[in-house]
Amino acid sequence: MKKIFYKNKIYSENEINKIATANDLATVDCLKDENMISVEEWNNGEGGDCLFEFNKTEEDEFLLTWSE
């Protein structure tokens, strides 16, 4: 998979959603339970394997902490 997210760059939730949508990926909002957003491949209309994880650092600021 091509590099679409970069470490050490701060993203807003809106940016993550736009980039994921443009690359036909799904976002999973885990903010309430885990303070993070994950980006996954579509799997027959549902989320699949996790490709990226972003941890919330501040209000509407997210940092890439894991990528496949």
PyMOL Python script that loads the backbone (N, CA, C, O; Angstrom):
from pymol import cmd

cmd.read_pdbstr("""\
ATOM      1  N   MET A   1       0.838  -1.180   0.000  1.00  0.00           N
ATOM      2  CA  MET A   1       0.000   0.000   0.000  1.00  0.00           C
ATOM      3  C   MET A   1       0.884   1.244   0.000  1.00  0.00           C
ATOM      4  O   MET A   1       1.887   1.312   0.711  1.00  0.00           O
ATOM      5  N   LYS A   2       0.494   2.218  -0.805  1.00  0.00           N
ATOM      6  CA  LYS A   2       1.264   3.463  -0.847  1.00  0.00           C
ATOM      7  C   LYS A   2       1.121   4.218   0.468  1.00  0.00           C
ATOM      8  O   LYS A   2       0.160   4.031   1.214  1.00  0.00           O
ATOM      9  N   LYS A   3       2.081   5.055   0.723  1.00  0.00           N
ATOM     10  CA  LYS A   3       2.092   5.827   1.969  1.00  0.00           C
ATOM     11  C   LYS A   3       1.104   6.989   1.829  1.00  0.00           C
ATOM     12  O   LYS A   3       1.279   7.868   0.985  1.00  0.00           O
ATOM     13  N   ILE A   4       0.065   6.977   2.668  1.00  0.00           N
ATOM     14  CA  ILE A   4      -0.934   8.050   2.617  1.00  0.00           C
ATOM     15  C   ILE A   4      -0.991   8.847   3.907  1.00  0.00           C
ATOM     16  O   ILE A   4      -1.515   9.960   3.929  1.00  0.00           O
ATOM     17  N   PHE A   5      -0.454   8.286   4.980  1.00  0.00           N
ATOM     18  CA  PHE A   5      -0.355   8.973   6.264  1.00  0.00           C
ATOM     19  C   PHE A   5       1.103   8.944   6.703  1.00  0.00           C
ATOM     20  O   PHE A   5       1.828   7.999   6.393  1.00  0.00           O
ATOM     21  N   TYR A   6       1.529   9.963   7.415  1.00  0.00           N
ATOM     22  CA  TYR A   6       2.932  10.079   7.804  1.00  0.00           C
ATOM     23  C   TYR A   6       3.071  10.244   9.315  1.00  0.00           C
ATOM     24  O   TYR A   6       2.290  10.953   9.949  1.00  0.00           O
ATOM     25  N   LYS A   7       4.064   9.585   9.872  1.00  0.00           N
ATOM     26  CA  LYS A   7       4.365   9.736  11.301  1.00  0.00           C
ATOM     27  C   LYS A   7       4.839  11.163  11.552  1.00  0.00           C
ATOM     28  O   LYS A   7       5.347  11.830  10.651  1.00  0.00           O
ATOM     29  N   ASN A   8       4.668  11.616  12.777  1.00  0.00           N
ATOM     30  CA  ASN A   8       5.083  12.946  13.227  1.00  0.00           C
ATOM     31  C   ASN A   8       4.326  14.087  12.568  1.00  0.00           C
ATOM     32  O   ASN A   8       4.744  15.240  12.674  1.00  0.00           O
ATOM     33  N   LYS A   9       3.229  13.795  11.895  1.00  0.00           N
ATOM     34  CA  LYS A   9       2.356  14.833  11.339  1.00  0.00           C
ATOM     35  C   LYS A   9       1.067  14.803  12.149  1.00  0.00           C
ATOM     36  O   LYS A   9       0.523  13.733  12.420  1.00  0.00           O
ATOM     37  N   ILE A  10       0.588  15.963  12.528  1.00  0.00           N
ATOM     38  CA  ILE A  10      -0.664  16.078  13.261  1.00  0.00           C
ATOM     39  C   ILE A  10      -1.803  16.156  12.244  1.00  0.00           C
ATOM     40  O   ILE A  10      -1.754  16.952  11.306  1.00  0.00           O
ATOM     41  N   TYR A  11      -2.826  15.326  12.437  1.00  0.00           N
ATOM     42  CA  TYR A  11      -4.002  15.304  11.570  1.00  0.00           C
ATOM     43  C   TYR A  11      -5.232  15.707  12.367  1.00  0.00           C
ATOM     44  O   TYR A  11      -5.307  15.466  13.572  1.00  0.00           O
ATOM     45  N   SER A  12      -6.190  16.319  11.693  1.00  0.00           N
ATOM     46  CA  SER A  12      -7.502  16.542  12.299  1.00  0.00           C
ATOM     47  C   SER A  12      -8.372  15.332  11.950  1.00  0.00           C
ATOM     48  O   SER A  12      -8.048  14.569  11.040  1.00  0.00           O
ATOM     49  N   GLU A  13      -9.460  15.165  12.669  1.00  0.00           N
ATOM     50  CA  GLU A  13     -10.370  14.059  12.364  1.00  0.00           C
ATOM     51  C   GLU A  13     -10.896  14.185  10.942  1.00  0.00           C
ATOM     52  O   GLU A  13     -11.031  13.184  10.238  1.00  0.00           O
ATOM     53  N   ASN A  14     -11.191  15.395  10.519  1.00  0.00           N
ATOM     54  CA  ASN A  14     -11.683  15.637   9.167  1.00  0.00           C
ATOM     55  C   ASN A  14     -10.649  15.222   8.115  1.00  0.00           C
ATOM     56  O   ASN A  14     -11.010  14.607   7.112  1.00  0.00           O
ATOM     57  N   GLU A  15      -9.373  15.550   8.329  1.00  0.00           N
ATOM     58  CA  GLU A  15      -8.320  15.158   7.395  1.00  0.00           C
ATOM     59  C   GLU A  15      -8.211  13.635   7.274  1.00  0.00           C
ATOM     60  O   GLU A  15      -8.091  13.096   6.174  1.00  0.00           O
ATOM     61  N   ILE A  16      -8.253  12.958   8.414  1.00  0.00           N
ATOM     62  CA  ILE A  16      -8.173  11.497   8.413  1.00  0.00           C
ATOM     63  C   ILE A  16      -9.324  10.922   7.603  1.00  0.00           C
ATOM     64  O   ILE A  16      -9.122  10.039   6.769  1.00  0.00           O
ATOM     65  N   ASN A  17     -10.533  11.421   7.845  1.00  0.00           N
ATOM     66  CA  ASN A  17     -11.707  10.930   7.121  1.00  0.00           C
ATOM     67  C   ASN A  17     -11.605  11.189   5.616  1.00  0.00           C
ATOM     68  O   ASN A  17     -11.925  10.309   4.817  1.00  0.00           O
ATOM     69  N   LYS A  18     -11.167  12.378   5.226  1.00  0.00           N
ATOM     70  CA  LYS A  18     -11.045  12.716   3.798  1.00  0.00           C
ATOM     71  C   LYS A  18     -10.012  11.828   3.103  1.00  0.00           C
ATOM     72  O   LYS A  18     -10.273  11.319   2.013  1.00  0.00           O
ATOM     73  N   ILE A  19      -8.850  11.638   3.716  1.00  0.00           N
ATOM     74  CA  ILE A  19      -7.799  10.812   3.125  1.00  0.00           C
ATOM     75  C   ILE A  19      -8.257   9.359   3.031  1.00  0.00           C
ATOM     76  O   ILE A  19      -8.033   8.700   2.016  1.00  0.00           O
ATOM     77  N   ALA A  20      -8.895   8.865   4.081  1.00  0.00           N
ATOM     78  CA  ALA A  20      -9.391   7.488   4.068  1.00  0.00           C
ATOM     79  C   ALA A  20     -10.426   7.299   2.962  1.00  0.00           C
ATOM     80  O   ALA A  20     -10.352   6.330   2.206  1.00  0.00           O
ATOM     81  N   THR A  21     -11.378   8.204   2.862  1.00  0.00           N
ATOM     82  CA  THR A  21     -12.423   8.103   1.839  1.00  0.00           C
ATOM     83  C   THR A  21     -11.829   8.154   0.436  1.00  0.00           C
ATOM     84  O   THR A  21     -12.237   7.392  -0.440  1.00  0.00           O
ATOM     85  N   ALA A  22     -10.872   9.046   0.222  1.00  0.00           N
ATOM     86  CA  ALA A  22     -10.237   9.171  -1.093  1.00  0.00           C
ATOM     87  C   ALA A  22      -9.476   7.906  -1.487  1.00  0.00           C
ATOM     88  O   ALA A  22      -9.257   7.656  -2.672  1.00  0.00           O
ATOM     89  N   ASN A  23      -9.076   7.112  -0.501  1.00  0.00           N
ATOM     90  CA  ASN A  23      -8.334   5.879  -0.767  1.00  0.00           C
ATOM     91  C   ASN A  23      -9.174   4.624  -0.533  1.00  0.00           C
ATOM     92  O   ASN A  23      -8.641   3.525  -0.375  1.00  0.00           O
ATOM     93  N   ASP A  24     -10.508   4.807  -0.515  1.00  0.00           N
ATOM     94  CA  ASP A  24     -11.469   3.716  -0.356  1.00  0.00           C
ATOM     95  C   ASP A  24     -11.207   2.892   0.901  1.00  0.00           C
ATOM     96  O   ASP A  24     -11.234   1.662   0.873  1.00  0.00           O
ATOM     97  N   LEU A  25     -10.952   3.598   2.009  1.00  0.00           N
ATOM     98  CA  LEU A  25     -10.730   2.967   3.303  1.00  0.00           C
ATOM     99  C   LEU A  25     -11.816   3.419   4.273  1.00  0.00           C
ATOM    100  O   LEU A  25     -12.478   4.430   4.040  1.00  0.00           O
ATOM    101  N   ALA A  26     -11.997   2.680   5.347  1.00  0.00           N
ATOM    102  CA  ALA A  26     -13.009   2.991   6.355  1.00  0.00           C
ATOM    103  C   ALA A  26     -12.341   3.512   7.617  1.00  0.00           C
ATOM    104  O   ALA A  26     -11.267   3.044   7.996  1.00  0.00           O
ATOM    105  N   THR A  27     -12.977   4.483   8.268  1.00  0.00           N
ATOM    106  CA  THR A  27     -12.481   4.945   9.564  1.00  0.00           C
ATOM    107  C   THR A  27     -13.383   4.387  10.660  1.00  0.00           C
ATOM    108  O   THR A  27     -14.595   4.258  10.488  1.00  0.00           O
ATOM    109  N   VAL A  28     -12.765   4.061  11.784  1.00  0.00           N
ATOM    110  CA  VAL A  28     -13.492   3.560  12.942  1.00  0.00           C
ATOM    111  C   VAL A  28     -13.190   4.494  14.106  1.00  0.00           C
ATOM    112  O   VAL A  28     -12.043   4.635  14.532  1.00  0.00           O
ATOM    113  N   ASP A  29     -14.234   5.120  14.605  1.00  0.00           N
ATOM    114  CA  ASP A  29     -14.109   6.091  15.688  1.00  0.00           C
ATOM    115  C   ASP A  29     -14.145   5.360  17.031  1.00  0.00           C
ATOM    116  O   ASP A  29     -15.192   4.866  17.452  1.00  0.00           O
ATOM    117  N   CYS A  30     -12.999   5.298  17.692  1.00  0.00           N
ATOM    118  CA  CYS A  30     -12.890   4.671  19.014  1.00  0.00           C
ATOM    119  C   CYS A  30     -12.589   5.734  20.066  1.00  0.00           C
ATOM    120  O   CYS A  30     -11.989   5.436  21.099  1.00  0.00           O
ATOM    121  N   LEU A  31     -13.003   6.972  19.806  1.00  0.00           N
ATOM    122  CA  LEU A  31     -12.634   8.090  20.667  1.00  0.00           C
ATOM    123  C   LEU A  31     -13.221   7.964  22.065  1.00  0.00           C
ATOM    124  O   LEU A  31     -12.539   8.255  23.048  1.00  0.00           O
ATOM    125  N   LYS A  32     -14.452   7.542  22.169  1.00  0.00           N
ATOM    126  CA  LYS A  32     -15.100   7.477  23.479  1.00  0.00           C
ATOM    127  C   LYS A  32     -14.422   6.460  24.399  1.00  0.00           C
ATOM    128  O   LYS A  32     -14.241   6.721  25.588  1.00  0.00           O
ATOM    129  N   ASP A  33     -14.049   5.309  23.852  1.00  0.00           N
ATOM    130  CA  ASP A  33     -13.478   4.240  24.675  1.00  0.00           C
ATOM    131  C   ASP A  33     -11.956   4.268  24.752  1.00  0.00           C
ATOM    132  O   ASP A  33     -11.385   3.985  25.805  1.00  0.00           O
ATOM    133  N   GLU A  34     -11.298   4.603  23.651  1.00  0.00           N
ATOM    134  CA  GLU A  34      -9.840   4.444  23.594  1.00  0.00           C
ATOM    135  C   GLU A  34      -9.067   5.693  23.172  1.00  0.00           C
ATOM    136  O   GLU A  34      -7.840   5.648  23.074  1.00  0.00           O
ATOM    137  N   ASN A  35      -9.762   6.813  22.919  1.00  0.00           N
ATOM    138  CA  ASN A  35      -9.109   8.044  22.451  1.00  0.00           C
ATOM    139  C   ASN A  35      -8.278   7.821  21.192  1.00  0.00           C
ATOM    140  O   ASN A  35      -7.153   8.309  21.085  1.00  0.00           O
ATOM    141  N   MET A  36      -8.839   7.082  20.244  1.00  0.00           N
ATOM    142  CA  MET A  36      -8.120   6.819  19.005  1.00  0.00           C
ATOM    143  C   MET A  36      -9.079   6.647  17.838  1.00  0.00           C
ATOM    144  O   MET A  36     -10.278   6.436  18.019  1.00  0.00           O
ATOM    145  N   ILE A  37      -8.522   6.744  16.638  1.00  0.00           N
ATOM    146  CA  ILE A  37      -9.228   6.467  15.389  1.00  0.00           C
ATOM    147  C   ILE A  37      -8.394   5.439  14.643  1.00  0.00           C
ATOM    148  O   ILE A  37      -7.171   5.560  14.570  1.00  0.00           O
ATOM    149  N   SER A  38      -9.053   4.428  14.088  1.00  0.00           N
ATOM    150  CA  SER A  38      -8.329   3.479  13.251  1.00  0.00           C
ATOM    151  C   SER A  38      -8.845   3.583  11.817  1.00  0.00           C
ATOM    152  O   SER A  38      -9.988   3.976  11.583  1.00  0.00           O
ATOM    153  N   VAL A  39      -7.992   3.226  10.870  1.00  0.00           N
ATOM    154  CA  VAL A  39      -8.344   3.222   9.457  1.00  0.00           C
ATOM    155  C   VAL A  39      -8.166   1.792   8.968  1.00  0.00           C
ATOM    156  O   VAL A  39      -7.125   1.167   9.174  1.00  0.00           O
ATOM    157  N   GLU A  40      -9.217   1.289   8.310  1.00  0.00           N
ATOM    158  CA  GLU A  40      -9.236  -0.112   7.900  1.00  0.00           C
ATOM    159  C   GLU A  40      -9.594  -0.245   6.428  1.00  0.00           C
ATOM    160  O   GLU A  40     -10.154   0.668   5.822  1.00  0.00           O
ATOM    161  N   GLU A  41      -9.258  -1.406   5.865  1.00  0.00           N
ATOM    162  CA  GLU A  41      -9.696  -1.735   4.513  1.00  0.00           C
ATOM    163  C   GLU A  41     -11.164  -2.116   4.559  1.00  0.00           C
ATOM    164  O   GLU A  41     -11.643  -2.642   5.563  1.00  0.00           O
ATOM    165  N   TRP A  42     -11.886  -1.848   3.460  1.00  0.00           N
ATOM    166  CA  TRP A  42     -13.265  -2.309   3.360  1.00  0.00           C
ATOM    167  C   TRP A  42     -13.247  -3.803   3.122  1.00  0.00           C
ATOM    168  O   TRP A  42     -12.417  -4.309   2.367  1.00  0.00           O
ATOM    169  N   ASN A  43     -14.156  -4.507   3.763  1.00  0.00           N
ATOM    170  CA  ASN A  43     -14.260  -5.949   3.615  1.00  0.00           C
ATOM    171  C   ASN A  43     -15.731  -6.296   3.388  1.00  0.00           C
ATOM    172  O   ASN A  43     -16.478  -6.513   4.343  1.00  0.00           O
ATOM    173  N   ASN A  44     -16.140  -6.347   2.125  1.00  0.00           N
ATOM    174  CA  ASN A  44     -17.545  -6.625   1.781  1.00  0.00           C
ATOM    175  C   ASN A  44     -18.506  -5.678   2.497  1.00  0.00           C
ATOM    176  O   ASN A  44     -19.503  -6.112   3.075  1.00  0.00           O
ATOM    177  N   GLY A  45     -18.203  -4.400   2.455  1.00  0.00           N
ATOM    178  CA  GLY A  45     -19.082  -3.391   3.046  1.00  0.00           C
ATOM    179  C   GLY A  45     -18.862  -3.137   4.521  1.00  0.00           C
ATOM    180  O   GLY A  45     -19.541  -2.291   5.103  1.00  0.00           O
ATOM    181  N   GLU A  46     -17.936  -3.842   5.141  1.00  0.00           N
ATOM    182  CA  GLU A  46     -17.639  -3.644   6.549  1.00  0.00           C
ATOM    183  C   GLU A  46     -16.145  -3.399   6.705  1.00  0.00           C
ATOM    184  O   GLU A  46     -15.360  -3.658   5.793  1.00  0.00           O
ATOM    185  N   GLY A  47     -15.763  -2.896   7.875  1.00  0.00           N
ATOM    186  CA  GLY A  47     -14.347  -2.700   8.149  1.00  0.00           C
ATOM    187  C   GLY A  47     -13.609  -4.027   8.141  1.00  0.00           C
ATOM    188  O   GLY A  47     -14.189  -5.077   8.418  1.00  0.00           O
ATOM    189  N   GLY A  48     -12.340  -3.969   7.825  1.00  0.00           N
ATOM    190  CA  GLY A  48     -11.529  -5.182   7.781  1.00  0.00           C
ATOM    191  C   GLY A  48     -10.294  -5.027   8.629  1.00  0.00           C
ATOM    192  O   GLY A  48     -10.358  -4.558   9.765  1.00  0.00           O
ATOM    193  N   ASP A  49      -9.166  -5.425   8.071  1.00  0.00           N
ATOM    194  CA  ASP A  49      -7.905  -5.344   8.798  1.00  0.00           C
ATOM    195  C   ASP A  49      -7.505  -3.896   9.053  1.00  0.00           C
ATOM    196  O   ASP A  49      -7.630  -3.043   8.173  1.00  0.00           O
ATOM    197  N   CYS A  50      -7.029  -3.629  10.247  1.00  0.00           N
ATOM    198  CA  CYS A  50      -6.571  -2.291  10.613  1.00  0.00           C
ATOM    199  C   CYS A  50      -5.253  -1.991   9.899  1.00  0.00           C
ATOM    200  O   CYS A  50      -4.324  -2.799   9.919  1.00  0.00           O
ATOM    201  N   LEU A  51      -5.189  -0.826   9.273  1.00  0.00           N
ATOM    202  CA  LEU A  51      -3.979  -0.401   8.568  1.00  0.00           C
ATOM    203  C   LEU A  51      -3.245   0.720   9.284  1.00  0.00           C
ATOM    204  O   LEU A  51      -2.017   0.793   9.239  1.00  0.00           O
ATOM    205  N   PHE A  52      -4.001   1.601   9.951  1.00  0.00           N
ATOM    206  CA  PHE A  52      -3.428   2.764  10.631  1.00  0.00           C
ATOM    207  C   PHE A  52      -4.170   3.013  11.932  1.00  0.00           C
ATOM    208  O   PHE A  52      -5.378   2.793  12.019  1.00  0.00           O
ATOM    209  N   GLU A  53      -3.441   3.476  12.945  1.00  0.00           N
ATOM    210  CA  GLU A  53      -4.059   3.902  14.201  1.00  0.00           C
ATOM    211  C   GLU A  53      -3.537   5.284  14.562  1.00  0.00           C
ATOM    212  O   GLU A  53      -2.340   5.559  14.479  1.00  0.00           O
ATOM    213  N   PHE A  54      -4.466   6.148  14.965  1.00  0.00           N
ATOM    214  CA  PHE A  54      -4.142   7.513  15.372  1.00  0.00           C
ATOM    215  C   PHE A  54      -4.600   7.724  16.798  1.00  0.00           C
ATOM    216  O   PHE A  54      -5.755   7.448  17.123  1.00  0.00           O
ATOM    217  N   ASN A  55      -3.725   8.205  17.651  1.00  0.00           N
ATOM    218  CA  ASN A  55      -4.092   8.545  19.023  1.00  0.00           C
ATOM    219  C   ASN A  55      -4.382  10.029  19.123  1.00  0.00           C
ATOM    220  O   ASN A  55      -3.702  10.853  18.511  1.00  0.00           O
ATOM    221  N   LYS A  56      -5.394  10.358  19.900  1.00  0.00           N
ATOM    222  CA  LYS A  56      -5.761  11.749  20.122  1.00  0.00           C
ATOM    223  C   LYS A  56      -4.731  12.370  21.054  1.00  0.00           C
ATOM    224  O   LYS A  56      -4.470  11.847  22.137  1.00  0.00           O
ATOM    225  N   THR A  57      -4.148  13.488  20.631  1.00  0.00           N
ATOM    226  CA  THR A  57      -3.158  14.172  21.456  1.00  0.00           C
ATOM    227  C   THR A  57      -3.752  15.413  22.116  1.00  0.00           C
ATOM    228  O   THR A  57      -3.387  15.765  23.238  1.00  0.00           O
ATOM    229  N   GLU A  58      -4.657  16.063  21.420  1.00  0.00           N
ATOM    230  CA  GLU A  58      -5.361  17.240  21.933  1.00  0.00           C
ATOM    231  C   GLU A  58      -6.707  17.293  21.236  1.00  0.00           C
ATOM    232  O   GLU A  58      -7.030  16.424  20.426  1.00  0.00           O
ATOM    233  N   GLU A  59      -7.486  18.309  21.549  1.00  0.00           N
ATOM    234  CA  GLU A  59      -8.786  18.452  20.902  1.00  0.00           C
ATOM    235  C   GLU A  59      -8.617  18.538  19.388  1.00  0.00           C
ATOM    236  O   GLU A  59      -7.982  19.465  18.885  1.00  0.00           O
ATOM    237  N   ASP A  60      -9.181  17.575  18.662  1.00  0.00           N
ATOM    238  CA  ASP A  60      -9.122  17.468  17.197  1.00  0.00           C
ATOM    239  C   ASP A  60      -7.693  17.435  16.659  1.00  0.00           C
ATOM    240  O   ASP A  60      -7.435  17.950  15.571  1.00  0.00           O
ATOM    241  N   GLU A  61      -6.777  16.847  17.390  1.00  0.00           N
ATOM    242  CA  GLU A  61      -5.410  16.603  16.918  1.00  0.00           C
ATOM    243  C   GLU A  61      -5.080  15.129  17.143  1.00  0.00           C
ATOM    244  O   GLU A  61      -5.224  14.600  18.245  1.00  0.00           O
ATOM    245  N   PHE A  62      -4.637  14.491  16.078  1.00  0.00           N
ATOM    246  CA  PHE A  62      -4.357  13.063  16.109  1.00  0.00           C
ATOM    247  C   PHE A  62      -2.979  12.797  15.514  1.00  0.00           C
ATOM    248  O   PHE A  62      -2.578  13.427  14.536  1.00  0.00           O
ATOM    249  N   LEU A  63      -2.269  11.859  16.115  1.00  0.00           N
ATOM    250  CA  LEU A  63      -0.925  11.492  15.692  1.00  0.00           C
ATOM    251  C   LEU A  63      -0.917  10.027  15.296  1.00  0.00           C
ATOM    252  O   LEU A  63      -1.419   9.179  16.034  1.00  0.00           O
ATOM    253  N   LEU A  64      -0.347   9.724  14.129  1.00  0.00           N
ATOM    254  CA  LEU A  64      -0.219   8.347  13.678  1.00  0.00           C
ATOM    255  C   LEU A  64       0.720   7.609  14.623  1.00  0.00           C
ATOM    256  O   LEU A  64       1.875   7.998  14.798  1.00  0.00           O
ATOM    257  N   THR A  65       0.209   6.535  15.232  1.00  0.00           N
ATOM    258  CA  THR A  65       1.030   5.778  16.187  1.00  0.00           C
ATOM    259  C   THR A  65       1.342   4.373  15.713  1.00  0.00           C
ATOM    260  O   THR A  65       2.233   3.717  16.253  1.00  0.00           O
ATOM    261  N   TRP A  66       0.611   3.902  14.702  1.00  0.00           N
ATOM    262  CA  TRP A  66       0.860   2.554  14.186  1.00  0.00           C
ATOM    263  C   TRP A  66       0.409   2.473  12.743  1.00  0.00           C
ATOM    264  O   TRP A  66      -0.632   3.024  12.384  1.00  0.00           O
ATOM    265  N   SER A  67       1.184   1.789  11.912  1.00  0.00           N
ATOM    266  CA  SER A  67       0.775   1.520  10.534  1.00  0.00           C
ATOM    267  C   SER A  67       1.280   0.148  10.124  1.00  0.00           C
ATOM    268  O   SER A  67       2.338  -0.303  10.562  1.00  0.00           O
ATOM    269  N   GLU A  68       0.504  -0.502   9.280  1.00  0.00           N
ATOM    270  CA  GLU A  68       0.877  -1.841   8.813  1.00  0.00           C
ATOM    271  C   GLU A  68       1.957  -1.735   7.769  1.00  0.00           C
ATOM    272  O   GLU A  68       2.412  -2.752   7.246  1.00  0.00           O
TER     273      GLU A  68
END
""", "prot")
cmd.dss("prot")
cmd.show_as("cartoon", "prot")
cmd.util.cbc("prot")
cmd.orient("prot")
